Amino acid sequence: MTTIEIFKTNITQAAIANKVIESLLQVLPHCRINFDLHDCDNILRVESIEAFNPQDVKSHLHKIGFSAELLL
């Protein structure tokens, strides 16, 4: 079963988004991660066939200086 979590972020630049993806993949190597910076909420999408804790994504972004809020 695939798990998809969607986050609202404060990341607005593609270059920064790419660095954040690289950083997240160190923590969640089994996930597919992408951004939609054209969306007003600067969406971060994390998809995986393995279980992961969305709080880990929020905590990691906070640790590297960004915010992320889980959208329901």
N, C-alpha and C positions, 0 to 999 in steps of 0.2 A: 504494500500500500504506500502510495506517495503522500508525503506531508509537504504542504506549502504554507509558508508563513509570509505575511506581507507587513512591512514596517514603513512608517512615516519617518523621514530623516531630515536633517538639516544640511545634507550634502547637496551642493548645487553645481559642482564642476566635474566634468567627465574624468579629468586626470586624477582628481582626488577619489572619485568613485572607483576607478581602476585600482588604486593603491589599497583602498578599503577591501575590495574583493580579494586581492592577493593576501591581505592580512587575515581576513576571515577564513580563507581556504587553508591557512596554517592550523586553524582551530577546528574547522569543519571540512576536512578534505573530501568527504563523501557527498558534499552538497553541490548543487548548481546554484550559482548566485549571480544576480544581475540587478541593475538599477533602471528605473524609468525616470530620468531627470526632466522629461517633458511634462510629467504629471505635477500638479500643484503641490503635492505632498512629497515629492522627490522619493519615490517608492523604491524600497529595497525588497527584492523577492528572493527568498531562500527556499529551495526545493530539495527534498531528499527522500530516498526509499528507506533510509534508516531513521530511527527516532532521534530527535535532537530537542534541546530545551530552548525555546525562544528567548528566555532570560539570558542565556549564554551569549546570544547575538547582541542584545541590548547592553550587557555588561562589557563585552569586548569593544563595541563602538564607543561607549562612555570612556573606557580606559584609554582609547587613542584620540579622545577629544571631540567626539561627535554624539549626537543624540539619535535615538531610535525608539519609536513607540509602536507597539503591536497594534495593527488595525484588525478589527473583527469583521 
